[in-house]
């Protein structure tokens, strides 16, 4: 495992990027892509939040 695989700050940055995707206004030619961008943002938030929770649980289990 590399350092990036274990870094919770990387996952937090991905969650923040997901929230940024939810907040970005798409206008003009990109307007039809708005539902896709929202879907990608929601999936990024959910996926990386789940990864952080799993890593936290695994860390707690390893300490015992």
CHARMM internal coordinates of N, CA and C (Angstrom, degrees):
IC EDIT
DIST 1 N 1 CA 1.4533
DIST 1 CA 1 C 1.5205
ANGL 1 N 1 CA 1 C 110.06
DIST 1 C 2 N 1.2955
ANGL 1 CA 1 C 2 N 115.75
DIHE 1 N 1 CA 1 C 2 N 135.45
DIST 2 N 2 CA 1.4577
ANGL 1 C 2 N 2 CA 118.79
DIHE 1 CA 1 C 2 N 2 CA 178.08
DIST 2 CA 2 C 1.5270
ANGL 2 N 2 CA 2 C 109.76
DIHE 1 C 2 N 2 CA 2 C -86.65
DIST 2 C 3 N 1.3075
ANGL 2 CA 2 C 3 N 115.46
DIHE 2 N 2 CA 2 C 3 N 173.42
DIST 3 N 3 CA 1.4594
ANGL 2 C 3 N 3 CA 120.98
DIHE 2 CA 2 C 3 N 3 CA -179.76
DIST 3 CA 3 C 1.5291
ANGL 3 N 3 CA 3 C 110.57
DIHE 2 C 3 N 3 CA 3 C -64.60
DIST 3 C 4 N 1.3329
ANGL 3 CA 3 C 4 N 117.30
DIHE 3 N 3 CA 3 C 4 N -36.10
DIST 4 N 4 CA 1.4657
ANGL 3 C 4 N 4 CA 120.47
DIHE 3 CA 3 C 4 N 4 CA -179.18
DIST 4 CA 4 C 1.5260
ANGL 4 N 4 CA 4 C 112.30
DIHE 3 C 4 N 4 CA 4 C -67.81
DIST 4 C 5 N 1.3256
ANGL 4 CA 4 C 5 N 117.64
DIHE 4 N 4 CA 4 C 5 N -27.75
DIST 5 N 5 CA 1.4614
ANGL 4 C 5 N 5 CA 120.11
DIHE 4 CA 4 C 5 N 5 CA 178.68
DIST 5 CA 5 C 1.5215
ANGL 5 N 5 CA 5 C 111.26
DIHE 4 C 5 N 5 CA 5 C -69.17
DIST 5 C 6 N 1.2985
ANGL 5 CA 5 C 6 N 117.49
DIHE 5 N 5 CA 5 C 6 N -28.56
DIST 6 N 6 CA 1.4562
ANGL 5 C 6 N 6 CA 121.10
DIHE 5 CA 5 C 6 N 6 CA -176.12
DIST 6 CA 6 C 1.5211
ANGL 6 N 6 CA 6 C 113.77
DIHE 5 C 6 N 6 CA 6 C -102.01
DIST 6 C 7 N 1.3084
ANGL 6 CA 6 C 7 N 117.19
DIHE 6 N 6 CA 6 C 7 N -1.43
DIST 7 N 7 CA 1.4542
ANGL 6 C 7 N 7 CA 120.23
DIHE 6 CA 6 C 7 N 7 CA -174.17
DIST 7 CA 7 C 1.5308
ANGL 7 N 7 CA 7 C 111.23
DIHE 6 C 7 N 7 CA 7 C -82.97
DIST 7 C 8 N 1.3156
ANGL 7 CA 7 C 8 N 117.27
DIHE 7 N 7 CA 7 C 8 N 114.10
DIST 8 N 8 CA 1.4692
ANGL 7 C 8 N 8 CA 118.70
DIHE 7 CA 7 C 8 N 8 CA 177.98
DIST 8 CA 8 C 1.5259
ANGL 8 N 8 CA 8 C 112.39
DIHE 7 C 8 N 8 CA 8 C -69.17
DIST 8 C 9 N 1.3305
ANGL 8 CA 8 C 9 N 117.52
DIHE 8 N 8 CA 8 C 9 N -21.96
DIST 9 N 9 CA 1.4560
ANGL 8 C 9 N 9 CA 120.22
DIHE 8 CA 8 C 9 N 9 CA 179.24
DIST 9 CA 9 C 1.5295
ANGL 9 N 9 CA 9 C 111.38
DIHE 8 C 9 N 9 CA 9 C -68.40
DIST 9 C 10 N 1.3320
ANGL 9 CA 9 C 10 N 117.08
DIHE 9 N 9 CA 9 C 10 N -32.16
DIST 10 N 10 CA 1.4562
ANGL 9 C 10 N 10 CA 120.79
DIHE 9 CA 9 C 10 N 10 CA 176.19
DIST 10 CA 10 C 1.5276
ANGL 10 N 10 CA 10 C 110.05
DIHE 9 C 10 N 10 CA 10 C -64.92
DIST 10 C 11 N 1.3165
ANGL 10 CA 10 C 11 N 117.37
DIHE 10 N 10 CA 10 C 11 N -42.95
DIST 11 N 11 CA 1.4553
ANGL 10 C 11 N 11 CA 121.07
DIHE 10 CA 10 C 11 N 11 CA 179.46
DIST 11 CA 11 C 1.5274
ANGL 11 N 11 CA 11 C 110.46
DIHE 10 C 11 N 11 CA 11 C -68.19
DIST 11 C 12 N 1.3122
ANGL 11 CA 11 C 12 N 116.95
DIHE 11 N 11 CA 11 C 12 N -37.46
DIST 12 N 12 CA 1.4659
ANGL 11 C 12 N 12 CA 120.03
DIHE 11 CA 11 C 12 N 12 CA 176.14
DIST 12 CA 12 C 1.5213
ANGL 12 N 12 CA 12 C 111.14
DIHE 11 C 12 N 12 CA 12 C -64.08
DIST 12 C 13 N 1.3212
ANGL 12 CA 12 C 13 N 116.60
DIHE 12 N 12 CA 12 C 13 N -38.79
DIST 13 N 13 CA 1.4633
ANGL 12 C 13 N 13 CA 120.05
DIHE 12 CA 12 C 13 N 13 CA 177.14
DIST 13 CA 13 C 1.5228
ANGL 13 N 13 CA 13 C 110.88
DIHE 12 C 13 N 13 CA 13 C -64.56
DIST 13 C 14 N 1.3212
ANGL 13 CA 13 C 14 N 117.46
DIHE 13 N 13 CA 13 C 14 N -36.76
DIST 14 N 14 CA 1.4681
ANGL 13 C 14 N 14 CA 120.89
DIHE 13 CA 13 C 14 N 14 CA 177.60
DIST 14 CA 14 C 1.5292
ANGL 14 N 14 CA 14 C 110.94
DIHE 13 C 14 N 14 CA 14 C -67.92
DIST 14 C 15 N 1.3161
ANGL 14 CA 14 C 15 N 117.80
DIHE 14 N 14 CA 14 C 15 N -36.60
DIST 15 N 15 CA 1.4605
ANGL 14 C 15 N 15 CA 120.98
DIHE 14 CA 14 C 15 N 15 CA 177.25
DIST 15 CA 15 C 1.5305
ANGL 15 N 15 CA 15 C 109.76
DIHE 14 C 15 N 15 CA 15 C -66.02
DIST 15 C 16 N 1.3140
ANGL 15 CA 15 C 16 N 116.80
DIHE 15 N 15 CA 15 C 16 N -42.38
DIST 16 N 16 CA 1.4727
ANGL 15 C 16 N 16 CA 120.36
DIHE 15 CA 15 C 16 N 16 CA 177.86
DIST 16 CA 16 C 1.5209
ANGL 16 N 16 CA 16 C 110.49
DIHE 15 C 16 N 16 CA 16 C -64.50
DIST 16 C 17 N 1.3348
ANGL 16 CA 16 C 17 N 117.31
DIHE 16 N 16 CA 16 C 17 N -37.52
DIST 17 N 17 CA 1.4621
ANGL 16 C 17 N 17 CA 120.51
DIHE 16 CA 16 C 17 N 17 CA 176.62
DIST 17 CA 17 C 1.5302
ANGL 17 N 17 CA 17 C 110.90
DIHE 16 C 17 N 17 CA 17 C -64.44
DIST 17 C 18 N 1.3231
ANGL 17 CA 17 C 18 N 116.95
DIHE 17 N 17 CA 17 C 18 N -35.87
DIST 18 N 18 CA 1.4622
ANGL 17 C 18 N 18 CA 120.19
DIHE 17 CA 17 C 18 N 18 CA 175.85
DIST 18 CA 18 C 1.5146
ANGL 18 N 18 CA 18 C 111.57
DIHE 17 C 18 N 18 CA 18 C -63.62
DIST 18 C 19 N 1.3317
ANGL 18 CA 18 C 19 N 117.01
DIHE 18 N 18 CA 18 C 19 N -42.55
DIST 19 N 19 CA 1.4643
ANGL 18 C 19 N 19 CA 119.95
DIHE 18 CA 18 C 19 N 19 CA 176.32
DIST 19 CA 19 C 1.5241
ANGL 19 N 19 CA 19 C 111.26
DIHE 18 C 19 N 19 CA 19 C -64.90
DIST 19 C 20 N 1.3357
ANGL 19 CA 19 C 20 N 116.78
DIHE 19 N 19 CA 19 C 20 N -35.09
DIST 20 N 20 CA 1.4691
ANGL 19 C 20 N 20 CA 119.66
DIHE 19 CA 19 C 20 N 20 CA 177.37
DIST 20 CA 20 C 1.5273
ANGL 20 N 20 CA 20 C 110.67
DIHE 19 C 20 N 20 CA 20 C -65.11
DIST 20 C 21 N 1.3253
ANGL 20 CA 20 C 21 N 116.51
DIHE 20 N 20 CA 20 C 21 N -37.99
DIST 21 N 21 CA 1.4689
ANGL 20 C 21 N 21 CA 119.23
DIHE 20 CA 20 C 21 N 21 CA 177.24
DIST 21 CA 21 C 1.5218
ANGL 21 N 21 CA 21 C 111.60
DIHE 20 C 21 N 21 CA 21 C -64.30
DIST 21 C 22 N 1.3140
ANGL 21 CA 21 C 22 N 116.98
DIHE 21 N 21 CA 21 C 22 N -32.89
DIST 22 N 22 CA 1.4632
ANGL 21 C 22 N 22 CA 119.70
DIHE 21 CA 21 C 22 N 22 CA 178.24
DIST 22 CA 22 C 1.5223
ANGL 22 N 22 CA 22 C 111.60
DIHE 21 C 22 N 22 CA 22 C -69.30
DIST 22 C 23 N 1.3109
ANGL 22 CA 22 C 23 N 116.88
DIHE 22 N 22 CA 22 C 23 N -29.82
DIST 23 N 23 CA 1.4675
ANGL 22 C 23 N 23 CA 121.20
DIHE 22 CA 22 C 23 N 23 CA -174.33
DIST 23 CA 23 C 1.5246
ANGL 23 N 23 CA 23 C 114.31
DIHE 22 C 23 N 23 CA 23 C -93.75
DIST 23 C 24 N 1.3195
ANGL 23 CA 23 C 24 N 118.39
DIHE 23 N 23 CA 23 C 24 N -11.13
DIST 24 N 24 CA 1.4614
ANGL 23 C 24 N 24 CA 120.45
DIHE 23 CA 23 C 24 N 24 CA -174.61
DIST 24 CA 24 C 1.5333
ANGL 24 N 24 CA 24 C 109.66
DIHE 23 C 24 N 24 CA 24 C -73.88
DIST 24 C 25 N 1.3341
ANGL 24 CA 24 C 25 N 116.69
DIHE 24 N 24 CA 24 C 25 N 128.56
DIST 25 N 25 CA 1.4696
ANGL 24 C 25 N 25 CA 119.14
DIHE 24 CA 24 C 25 N 25 CA 177.67
DIST 25 CA 25 C 1.5344
ANGL 25 N 25 CA 25 C 110.23
DIHE 24 C 25 N 25 CA 25 C -85.58
DIST 25 C 26 N 1.3029
ANGL 25 CA 25 C 26 N 116.17
DIHE 25 N 25 CA 25 C 26 N 125.37
DIST 26 N 26 CA 1.4618
ANGL 25 C 26 N 26 CA 120.44
DIHE 25 CA 25 C 26 N 26 CA 177.49
DIST 26 CA 26 C 1.5166
ANGL 26 N 26 CA 26 C 108.46
DIHE 25 C 26 N 26 CA 26 C -104.21
DIST 26 C 27 N 1.3111
ANGL 26 CA 26 C 27 N 116.29
DIHE 26 N 26 CA 26 C 27 N 124.18
DIST 27 N 27 CA 1.4603
ANGL 26 C 27 N 27 CA 120.92
DIHE 26 CA 26 C 27 N 27 CA -179.81
DIST 27 CA 27 C 1.5187
ANGL 27 N 27 CA 27 C 109.58
DIHE 26 C 27 N 27 CA 27 C -129.54
DIST 27 C 28 N 1.3053
ANGL 27 CA 27 C 28 N 115.34
DIHE 27 N 27 CA 27 C 28 N 165.30
DIST 28 N 28 CA 1.4590
ANGL 27 C 28 N 28 CA 120.93
DIHE 27 CA 27 C 28 N 28 CA 176.43
DIST 28 CA 28 C 1.5131
ANGL 28 N 28 CA 28 C 112.18
DIHE 27 C 28 N 28 CA 28 C 71.67
DIST 28 C 29 N 1.3254
ANGL 28 CA 28 C 29 N 115.48
DIHE 28 N 28 CA 28 C 29 N -129.76
DIST 29 N 29 CA 1.4654
ANGL 28 C 29 N 29 CA 121.72
DIHE 28 CA 28 C 29 N 29 CA -176.25
DIST 29 CA 29 C 1.5306
ANGL 29 N 29 CA 29 C 111.32
DIHE 28 C 29 N 29 CA 29 C -65.97
DIST 29 C 30 N 1.3227
ANGL 29 CA 29 C 30 N 117.66
DIHE 29 N 29 CA 29 C 30 N -30.19
DIST 30 N 30 CA 1.4628
ANGL 29 C 30 N 30 CA 121.55
DIHE 29 CA 29 C 30 N 30 CA -176.55
DIST 30 CA 30 C 1.5316
ANGL 30 N 30 CA 30 C 113.76
DIHE 29 C 30 N 30 CA 30 C -82.82
DIST 30 C 31 N 1.3085
ANGL 30 CA 30 C 31 N 119.01
DIHE 30 N 30 CA 30 C 31 N -5.35
DIST 31 N 31 CA 1.4683
ANGL 30 C 31 N 31 CA 123.04
DIHE 30 CA 30 C 31 N 31 CA -177.94
DIST 31 CA 31 C 1.5310
ANGL 31 N 31 CA 31 C 112.72
DIHE 30 C 31 N 31 CA 31 C -54.99
DIST 31 C 32 N 1.3476
ANGL 31 CA 31 C 32 N 120.39
DIHE 31 N 31 CA 31 C 32 N -41.30
DIST 32 N 32 CA 1.4705
ANGL 31 C 32 N 32 CA 119.21
DIHE 31 CA 31 C 32 N 32 CA 179.12
DIST 32 CA 32 C 1.5254
ANGL 32 N 32 CA 32 C 114.17
DIHE 31 C 32 N 32 CA 32 C -64.92
DIST 32 C 33 N 1.3249
ANGL 32 CA 32 C 33 N 117.61
DIHE 32 N 32 CA 32 C 33 N -19.10
DIST 33 N 33 CA 1.4642
ANGL 32 C 33 N 33 CA 121.22
DIHE 32 CA 32 C 33 N 33 CA 179.38
DIST 33 CA 33 C 1.5209
ANGL 33 N 33 CA 33 C 113.34
DIHE 32 C 33 N 33 CA 33 C -84.58
DIST 33 C 34 N 1.3065
ANGL 33 CA 33 C 34 N 117.68
DIHE 33 N 33 CA 33 C 34 N -2.47
DIST 34 N 34 CA 1.4575
ANGL 33 C 34 N 34 CA 121.48
DIHE 33 CA 33 C 34 N 34 CA -175.96
DIST 34 CA 34 C 1.5323
ANGL 34 N 34 CA 34 C 113.58
DIHE 33 C 34 N 34 CA 34 C -57.02
DIST 34 C 35 N 1.3349
ANGL 34 CA 34 C 35 N 120.84
DIHE 34 N 34 CA 34 C 35 N -46.32
DIST 35 N 35 CA 1.4737
ANGL 34 C 35 N 35 CA 118.88
DIHE 34 CA 34 C 35 N 35 CA 178.13
DIST 35 CA 35 C 1.5273
ANGL 35 N 35 CA 35 C 112.98
DIHE 34 C 35 N 35 CA 35 C -62.34
DIST 35 C 36 N 1.3290
ANGL 35 CA 35 C 36 N 117.11
DIHE 35 N 35 CA 35 C 36 N -35.45
DIST 36 N 36 CA 1.4582
ANGL 35 C 36 N 36 CA 120.54
DIHE 35 CA 35 C 36 N 36 CA 178.43
DIST 36 CA 36 C 1.5251
ANGL 36 N 36 CA 36 C 111.35
DIHE 35 C 36 N 36 CA 36 C -67.19
DIST 36 C 37 N 1.3129
ANGL 36 CA 36 C 37 N 116.90
DIHE 36 N 36 CA 36 C 37 N -40.88
DIST 37 N 37 CA 1.4679
ANGL 36 C 37 N 37 CA 121.18
DIHE 36 CA 36 C 37 N 37 CA 179.31
DIST 37 CA 37 C 1.5330
ANGL 37 N 37 CA 37 C 110.23
DIHE 36 C 37 N 37 CA 37 C -65.45
DIST 37 C 38 N 1.3282
ANGL 37 CA 37 C 38 N 116.88
DIHE 37 N 37 CA 37 C 38 N -40.35
DIST 38 N 38 CA 1.4641
ANGL 37 C 38 N 38 CA 120.52
DIHE 37 CA 37 C 38 N 38 CA 177.56
DIST 38 CA 38 C 1.5225
ANGL 38 N 38 CA 38 C 109.93
DIHE 37 C 38 N 38 CA 38 C -64.25
DIST 38 C 39 N 1.3234
ANGL 38 CA 38 C 39 N 117.88
DIHE 38 N 38 CA 38 C 39 N -42.45
DIST 39 N 39 CA 1.4645
ANGL 38 C 39 N 39 CA 121.64
DIHE 38 CA 38 C 39 N 39 CA 178.81
DIST 39 CA 39 C 1.5218
ANGL 39 N 39 CA 39 C 111.00
DIHE 38 C 39 N 39 CA 39 C -61.99
DIST 39 C 40 N 1.3190
ANGL 39 CA 39 C 40 N 117.35
DIHE 39 N 39 CA 39 C 40 N -44.50
DIST 40 N 40 CA 1.4660
ANGL 39 C 40 N 40 CA 120.99
DIHE 39 CA 39 C 40 N 40 CA 178.75
DIST 40 CA 40 C 1.5252
ANGL 40 N 40 CA 40 C 110.50
DIHE 39 C 40 N 40 CA 40 C -63.54
DIST 40 C 41 N 1.3340
ANGL 40 CA 40 C 41 N 117.28
DIHE 40 N 40 CA 40 C 41 N -40.20
DIST 41 N 41 CA 1.4602
ANGL 40 C 41 N 41 CA 120.49
DIHE 40 CA 40 C 41 N 41 CA 178.12
DIST 41 CA 41 C 1.5156
ANGL 41 N 41 CA 41 C 112.49
DIHE 40 C 41 N 41 CA 41 C -63.41
DIST 41 C 42 N 1.3286
ANGL 41 CA 41 C 42 N 116.92
DIHE 41 N 41 CA 41 C 42 N -44.15
DIST 42 N 42 CA 1.4742
ANGL 41 C 42 N 42 CA 120.90
DIHE 41 CA 41 C 42 N 42 CA 179.33
DIST 42 CA 42 C 1.5192
ANGL 42 N 42 CA 42 C 110.43
DIHE 41 C 42 N 42 CA 42 C -65.22
DIST 42 C 43 N 1.3262
ANGL 42 CA 42 C 43 N 117.13
DIHE 42 N 42 CA 42 C 43 N -43.00
DIST 43 N 43 CA 1.4651
ANGL 42 C 43 N 43 CA 119.89
DIHE 42 CA 42 C 43 N 43 CA 178.68
DIST 43 CA 43 C 1.5246
ANGL 43 N 43 CA 43 C 111.89
DIHE 42 C 43 N 43 CA 43 C -63.69
DIST 43 C 44 N 1.3215
ANGL 43 CA 43 C 44 N 117.53
DIHE 43 N 43 CA 43 C 44 N -38.98
DIST 44 N 44 CA 1.4680
ANGL 43 C 44 N 44 CA 120.68
DIHE 43 CA 43 C 44 N 44 CA 178.25
DIST 44 CA 44 C 1.5230
ANGL 44 N 44 CA 44 C 110.69
DIHE 43 C 44 N 44 CA 44 C -64.03
DIST 44 C 45 N 1.3197
ANGL 44 CA 44 C 45 N 116.66
DIHE 44 N 44 CA 44 C 45 N -43.29
DIST 45 N 45 CA 1.4660
ANGL 44 C 45 N 45 CA 120.29
DIHE 44 CA 44 C 45 N 45 CA 179.43
DIST 45 CA 45 C 1.5215
ANGL 45 N 45 CA 45 C 110.35
DIHE 44 C 45 N 45 CA 45 C -62.61
DIST 45 C 46 N 1.3201
ANGL 45 CA 45 C 46 N 116.74
DIHE 45 N 45 CA 45 C 46 N -48.85
DIST 46 N 46 CA 1.4666
ANGL 45 C 46 N 46 CA 120.26
DIHE 45 CA 45 C 46 N 46 CA -177.80
DIST 46 CA 46 C 1.5237
ANGL 46 N 46 CA 46 C 112.07
DIHE 45 C 46 N 46 CA 46 C -65.96
DIST 46 C 47 N 1.3249
ANGL 46 CA 46 C 47 N 117.02
DIHE 46 N 46 CA 46 C 47 N -44.09
DIST 47 N 47 CA 1.4613
ANGL 46 C 47 N 47 CA 120.74
DIHE 46 CA 46 C 47 N 47 CA -177.39
DIST 47 CA 47 C 1.5205
ANGL 47 N 47 CA 47 C 112.13
DIHE 46 C 47 N 47 CA 47 C -63.50
DIST 47 C 48 N 1.3145
ANGL 47 CA 47 C 48 N 116.62
DIHE 47 N 47 CA 47 C 48 N -50.00
DIST 48 N 48 CA 1.4581
ANGL 47 C 48 N 48 CA 118.84
DIHE 47 CA 47 C 48 N 48 CA -175.94
DIST 48 CA 48 C 1.5256
ANGL 48 N 48 CA 48 C 112.05
DIHE 47 C 48 N 48 CA 48 C -74.80
DIST 48 C 49 N 1.3244
ANGL 48 CA 48 C 49 N 117.99
DIHE 48 N 48 CA 48 C 49 N -26.54
DIST 49 N 49 CA 1.4644
ANGL 48 C 49 N 49 CA 119.89
DIHE 48 CA 48 C 49 N 49 CA 172.54
DIST 49 CA 49 C 1.5234
ANGL 49 N 49 CA 49 C 109.98
DIHE 48 C 49 N 49 CA 49 C -66.63
DIST 49 C 50 N 1.3250
ANGL 49 CA 49 C 50 N 116.58
DIHE 49 N 49 CA 49 C 50 N -41.88
DIST 50 N 50 CA 1.4575
ANGL 49 C 50 N 50 CA 120.49
DIHE 49 CA 49 C 50 N 50 CA 178.26
DIST 50 CA 50 C 1.5256
ANGL 50 N 50 CA 50 C 111.05
DIHE 49 C 50 N 50 CA 50 C -63.91
DIST 50 C 51 N 1.3248
ANGL 50 CA 50 C 51 N 116.68
DIHE 50 N 50 CA 50 C 51 N -40.24
DIST 51 N 51 CA 1.4669
ANGL 50 C 51 N 51 CA 120.28
DIHE 50 CA 50 C 51 N 51 CA 178.17
DIST 51 CA 51 C 1.5256
ANGL 51 N 51 CA 51 C 110.50
DIHE 50 C 51 N 51 CA 51 C -62.44
DIST 51 C 52 N 1.3288
ANGL 51 CA 51 C 52 N 117.54
DIHE 51 N 51 CA 51 C 52 N -42.19
DIST 52 N 52 CA 1.4660
ANGL 51 C 52 N 52 CA 120.29
DIHE 51 CA 51 C 52 N 52 CA 178.23
DIST 52 CA 52 C 1.5298
ANGL 52 N 52 CA 52 C 111.25
DIHE 51 C 52 N 52 CA 52 C -63.23
DIST 52 C 53 N 1.3298
ANGL 52 CA 52 C 53 N 117.13
DIHE 52 N 52 CA 52 C 53 N -40.75
DIST 53 N 53 CA 1.4648
ANGL 52 C 53 N 53 CA 120.50
DIHE 52 CA 52 C 53 N 53 CA 179.23
DIST 53 CA 53 C 1.5267
ANGL 53 N 53 CA 53 C 110.20
DIHE 52 C 53 N 53 CA 53 C -65.00
DIST 53 C 54 N 1.3230
ANGL 53 CA 53 C 54 N 117.52
DIHE 53 N 53 CA 53 C 54 N -44.67
DIST 54 N 54 CA 1.4640
ANGL 53 C 54 N 54 CA 120.73
DIHE 53 CA 53 C 54 N 54 CA 179.85
DIST 54 CA 54 C 1.5233
ANGL 54 N 54 CA 54 C 110.79
DIHE 53 C 54 N 54 CA 54 C -63.14
DIST 54 C 55 N 1.3249
ANGL 54 CA 54 C 55 N 117.12
DIHE 54 N 54 CA 54 C 55 N -42.70
DIST 55 N 55 CA 1.4638
ANGL 54 C 55 N 55 CA 119.44
DIHE 54 CA 54 C 55 N 55 CA 178.48
DIST 55 CA 55 C 1.5215
ANGL 55 N 55 CA 55 C 111.55
DIHE 54 C 55 N 55 CA 55 C -64.04
DIST 55 C 56 N 1.3329
ANGL 55 CA 55 C 56 N 117.12
DIHE 55 N 55 CA 55 C 56 N -37.51
DIST 56 N 56 CA 1.4600
ANGL 55 C 56 N 56 CA 120.12
DIHE 55 CA 55 C 56 N 56 CA 176.88
DIST 56 CA 56 C 1.5065
ANGL 56 N 56 CA 56 C 112.51
DIHE 55 C 56 N 56 CA 56 C -64.29
DIST 56 C 57 N 1.3196
ANGL 56 CA 56 C 57 N 116.35
DIHE 56 N 56 CA 56 C 57 N -42.47
DIST 57 N 57 CA 1.4699
ANGL 56 C 57 N 57 CA 120.42
DIHE 56 CA 56 C 57 N 57 CA 178.33
DIST 57 CA 57 C 1.5255
ANGL 57 N 57 CA 57 C 110.53
DIHE 56 C 57 N 57 CA 57 C -65.62
DIST 57 C 58 N 1.3266
ANGL 57 CA 57 C 58 N 117.02
DIHE 57 N 57 CA 57 C 58 N -43.11
DIST 58 N 58 CA 1.4599
ANGL 57 C 58 N 58 CA 119.61
DIHE 57 CA 57 C 58 N 58 CA 178.29
DIST 58 CA 58 C 1.5217
ANGL 58 N 58 CA 58 C 111.77
DIHE 57 C 58 N 58 CA 58 C -63.20
DIST 58 C 59 N 1.3065
ANGL 58 CA 58 C 59 N 116.99
DIHE 58 N 58 CA 58 C 59 N -36.60
DIST 59 N 59 CA 1.4649
ANGL 58 C 59 N 59 CA 120.76
DIHE 58 CA 58 C 59 N 59 CA 177.97
DIST 59 CA 59 C 1.5279
ANGL 59 N 59 CA 59 C 110.20
DIHE 58 C 59 N 59 CA 59 C -65.80
DIST 59 C 60 N 1.3175
ANGL 59 CA 59 C 60 N 117.20
DIHE 59 N 59 CA 59 C 60 N -40.91
DIST 60 N 60 CA 1.4654
ANGL 59 C 60 N 60 CA 120.74
DIHE 59 CA 59 C 60 N 60 CA 178.13
DIST 60 CA 60 C 1.5261
ANGL 60 N 60 CA 60 C 111.61
DIHE 59 C 60 N 60 CA 60 C -66.14
DIST 60 C 61 N 1.3260
ANGL 60 CA 60 C 61 N 116.94
DIHE 60 N 60 CA 60 C 61 N -38.51
DIST 61 N 61 CA 1.4683
ANGL 60 C 61 N 61 CA 120.68
DIHE 60 CA 60 C 61 N 61 CA -179.52
DIST 61 CA 61 C 1.5203
ANGL 61 N 61 CA 61 C 110.31
DIHE 60 C 61 N 61 CA 61 C -68.41
DIST 61 C 62 N 1.3238
ANGL 61 CA 61 C 62 N 117.99
DIHE 61 N 61 CA 61 C 62 N -38.92
DIST 62 N 62 CA 1.4551
ANGL 61 C 62 N 62 CA 121.16
DIHE 61 CA 61 C 62 N 62 CA -179.76
DIST 62 CA 62 C 1.5223
ANGL 62 N 62 CA 62 C 112.99
DIHE 61 C 62 N 62 CA 62 C -67.32
DIST 62 C 63 N 1.3141
ANGL 62 CA 62 C 63 N 118.24
DIHE 62 N 62 CA 62 C 63 N -26.60
DIST 63 N 63 CA 1.4668
ANGL 62 C 63 N 63 CA 121.72
DIHE 62 CA 62 C 63 N 63 CA -178.49
DIST 63 CA 63 C 1.5201
ANGL 63 N 63 CA 63 C 112.44
DIHE 62 C 63 N 63 CA 63 C -74.53
DIST 63 C 64 N 1.2967
ANGL 63 CA 63 C 64 N 116.85
DIHE 63 N 63 CA 63 C 64 N -21.73
DIST 64 N 64 CA 1.4823
ANGL 63 C 64 N 64 CA 118.95
DIHE 63 CA 63 C 64 N 64 CA -177.24
DIST 64 CA 64 C 1.4706
ANGL 64 N 64 CA 64 C 112.35
DIHE 63 C 64 N 64 CA 64 C -83.15
END
COOR INIT
IC SEED 1 N 1 CA 1 C
IC BUILD
